[in-house]
């Protein structure tokens, strides 16, 4: 299935993405509706689970097939991917598992989504200095900003791959290359990029992302990436039958962790979630993330001037191509943005209502590849009427 085929066949689009029958869903930077094949995969697994052991109900080796598909998405080895659910949980594992020393510092962007701030702020209790990255504009994190704010005591920089409000996509490769020359780790919260734009872990040390946004998967099914040569340093902070060796399910005198990223998976997997996650990953690979990224950039380039022509102020309206993300956030000076949002929802159009620092409301549009230009025009028509 290609994007052109999908846009040219409304019956196919409605079959693959049932949400389109209810109206334009333009909020994938929040929590996505499930594609048909994802819901079907979960339903089929649950149906089999009513008749037998839930592990035996898998088709093939679901866990390892999902791990391999997730690794392919980010250019990693399967042995570097742990199937850890919510992004917040994975980032907490990463922050708390590293061997910090008193006086180390970590560089954090305070106005990132809280999931990628709070786990690192908590390190202050262990004597780690938590530094806040200073940037000129909301979400606009450039390589030069990072390079100028690290020093010899910086052990890690943690960033979102794209900002959840401004849509600015970070040049992960440029930042990662520089940090590696200085022996500084790079951790990436990739939830606003994976499934929307290509993202490689070539210059990344740690990564986390749940499936429920651009990857079009279920909530609490996601991935955590730990570079192979870091796994001996990042200690697991949870312990169970799955990540500590227990042959024949018998407790051993010595706790020995698994040798790869499975050491971070303490217990039984979220198998219904993985069934959906695997189907979502297969869908992304079928359509192609390169093609998806190009389509989202095209949509953004069309939507931004349309909003500006209607008097809306757009956050980061014209980023360079390498920094273009899938999010468009806007507001209209003097207008009640929340009221516009309510009118859109009443008309069957689903954007997001969010707030920038200072509690200023913005409308956030985040269409995916299956959304059509007609759906975007529908949203604009409702805004015109409002």
SULRAFEN-V52810 format. One record per pair of residues at least 6 apart in sequence whose ideal C-beta (glycine too) atoms are under 6 Angstrom apart, sorted by the first residue. I is the first residue (numbers start at 1). J is the second residue. Records with the same first field share a line. If there is no record, write none. Layout:
I=J + J
This chain:
1=286
3=291 + 295 + 369
6=13 + 370
7=372
13=20
14=20 + 21
16=35 + 36
17=35 + 370
18=36
19=25 + 33
23=348 + 349
24=349 + 375 + 378 + 379
25=33 + 350
26=351 + 365 + 367
27=350 + 351 + 352 + 366
28=213 + 214 + 366 + 368
29=327 + 366
30=352
31=212
32=213 + 216
35=216
37=279
38=276 + 279 + 280
41=275 + 276 + 279
42=272 + 275 + 276
45=272 + 275
46=272
48=57
49=57
54=271
62=274
63=269
66=274 + 277 + 278
67=78 + 81
68=78
69=278 + 281
70=81 + 223
71=78 + 81
74=201
75=200 + 201
76=201 + 225
79=260 + 261
80=225 + 228 + 261
81=223 + 225 + 261
82=224 + 261 + 264 + 265
84=90 + 224
85=220 + 221 + 222 + 270
86=210 + 220
87=115 + 191 + 208 + 209 + 210
88=115
90=208 + 224
91=116 + 119 + 208
92=119
93=237 + 264
94=187 + 206
95=119 + 120
96=237
97=234 + 235 + 237
98=234
100=126 + 128
102=127
104=128 + 153 + 155
105=129 + 131 + 153 + 154
106=120 + 128 + 130 + 156
107=131 + 133 + 150 + 154 + 157
108=117 + 120 + 130 + 158
109=133
110=132
111=357
112=160
113=164
116=158 + 160 + 189
120=130 + 158
121=130
124=130
133=149
135=141 + 145
138=166
139=163 + 165 + 166 + 168
140=168
141=159 + 170
143=171 + 174 + 175
146=157 + 175
147=178
150=184
154=184
156=185 + 187
157=179 + 186
158=187
159=170
160=189
161=170 + 172 + 188 + 190 + 193 + 199
162=169 + 192 + 193 + 325
164=192
165=329 + 356
166=315 + 316
167=316 + 325 + 327
168=316 + 319 + 323
169=323 + 325
171=322
172=188
173=203
176=186 + 203 + 204
177=203
179=186
185=205
186=204 + 205
187=206
188=204 + 207
190=199 + 207 + 209
191=209 + 210 + 213
193=199
194=209 + 215
195=214 + 215 + 284
196=214 + 296 + 326
197=293
198=289 + 290 + 293
201=207 + 225
205=227 + 230
206=226
207=225
208=224
209=222 + 223
210=222
211=217 + 221 + 222 + 277 + 280
212=219
215=280
216=280
217=276 + 277 + 280
218=273 + 276
220=273
221=270 + 273 + 274 + 277
226=234 + 261
236=243 + 263 + 264
238=266
239=266
240=266 + 267
242=265 + 266 + 267
243=257 + 258 + 263 + 265 + 266
244=255 + 257
245=256
257=263
292=369
295=369
296=326
297=324
299=367
300=328
303=328 + 376
304=314 + 317
306=380
307=314 + 330
311=332
312=330 + 332
313=331
314=330
315=329
326=366
327=366
328=365
329=362 + 364
330=363
331=337 + 362
337=361 + 363
338=361
340=386
341=353 + 363
343=386
344=351 + 382
347=382
349=379 + 382
351=363 + 365
352=364
354=362 + 364
355=361
356=362
